[in-house]
């Protein structure tokens, strides 16, 4: 089972503490005394905010009343507020698809209102919905758009929650250090603003990141501080988060009794609030505590309850983990048939998310269709060429008497003939380019497939073997010498799993697929520098938006090939990689301080590495320029138009 929970709790940008400090009776009096106008809409929303930490269903009731009245009054600002607060309740109750649909409607309303601030809020709320649905690439895209608007407007009061949400999205991709950077910025801003409700949320949230980094002492400090603030202001949701975090932290520090106590408090309060998301997290925390306490039946019971919540609310990202967890629980209870069934569910759900095989088939069909179309055009032009030649010779024979006219006609026909030949040549070149493109696409798709098969197939098998061997080790008494041999075998198996993951990452880095070229190249260059053999510096400019995925993959492979050449032949100590985008031109430069070589000799006898680079540059219709001389290092420039 996984010992680290990756889920983070997202709070929508527009939540604030105004209603928290209001008097309930005063708000109800406003509702009763006001007419069916905009003042009543705002009173409904204020009262819904007041009820959020007590009962989500009651809060939803007043938000819906605000939405209905806003629609009746044709009050866009009220409709926007209703969606903002109501979708928060939907997310907390696990209704993520419904929340996403409404948040997209709020973005349309914000654009019609021509409100930059409301557009930023809607984009952040859309990103939160995508995060709950497990689509982290879309989530980060919308978060970054929102951050750009808010930073431009100077609206610092909204930035802490936005930064913590971006950090949590990175956390789902296991980029914990990058997540911590965003969350530390969020907490620093929140402390300046002295917003207790917001601070309780953010401090508890950053505790999760410290936990994932295995910095348990710092995690416990943040969970306790967040818990104190949340209890002081009566924010039950963040109290639950604090209890759950302290349960996981104490379990990691082997304080199982304390962990169980915190977990049970979290579960009781979560069920009282009706927040299924927090209830599931509390159940999972208690599940791990029961597992460590060798309470197999209790662990399975908690897992089953969490699994029921995830299935009822379509929490796909959590279902994958829970299917695997429950299969392990059933196996430990010797319920092997049921364990197999849930392991099969895990495999099928994981494969359905990937969908790479279907994409490959569609790509192959598209390539075949394009090739067939080009071949038909070539046949048609060849026939036209033959017809034109026949016409030319007939005209020459029949129009000799009127020489001047014949010469003009002949010249015109010759020009047309050359145009036809050029068109045939161009189509043949396009056909060859399509074939080359198909080969390169096939290579990248095959790399992706093999990487996935290594990670999901062989990785799962090796992990299963390790799980079985660990179970055997705990149940069999071996002589000392055999026990040492058994332990060495387990360590070698760990090494095999690590090497398999390294190879899979090398074939198709997950960072490249999820977060783009800049993050992938930074990780790759840092990895080389960490080895100590070569210092690689990465610089980039003008690439705030991602390029097309096929262009990013090809540029990544070019850098990979060039740096491998430096490592093999250049005897360099430093390399500088620069990637810039100005208007529609993307420039890539790789420059080293190695021994260099004669460029003229390279033109006559290119090695496999430079041939691969040239082929990929041609695929992008780009330009490759190599500058080098003995003892003067090497500079390689690639320019493409996007």
Secondary structure, DSSP 8 states (H G I E B T S, - for coil): --SS--------TT--STGGGS-HHHHHHHHHHS-SSHHHHHHHHHHHHHHTTT-HHHHHHHHHHHHHHHHHHT-HHHHHHHHHHHHHHHHHTT-HHHHHHHHHHHHHHHHHHT-HHHHHHHHHHHHHHHHHTT-HHHHHHHHHHHHHHHHHHT-HHHHHHHHHHHHHHHHHTT-HHHHHHHHHHHHHHHHHHT-HHHHHHHHHHHHHHHHHTT-HHHHHHHHHHHHHHHHHHT-HHHHHHHHHHHHHHHHHTT-HHHHHHHHHHHHHHHHHHT-HHHHHHHHHHHHHHHHHTT-HHHHHHHHHHHHHHHHHTT-HHHHHHHHHHHHHHHHHTT-HHHHHHHHHHHHHHHHHHH-HHHHHHHHHHHHHHHHHHHHHHHHHHHHHHHHHHHHHHHHHHH-SSSHHHHHHHHHHHHHHHHHHHHHHHHHHHHHHHHHHHHHHHHHHHHHHHHHHIIIIIIHHHHHHHHHHHHHHHHH----HHHHHHHHHHHHHHHHHHHHHHHHHHHHS-HHHHHH-HHHHHHHHHHHHHHTSS-EEEEEEES--S---HHHHHHHHHHHHHHHHHIIIII--SEEEEEEEEETTEEEEEEEE-S----HHHHHHS--HHHHHHHHHHHHTT-EEEEEE-TTS-EEEEEEEE-
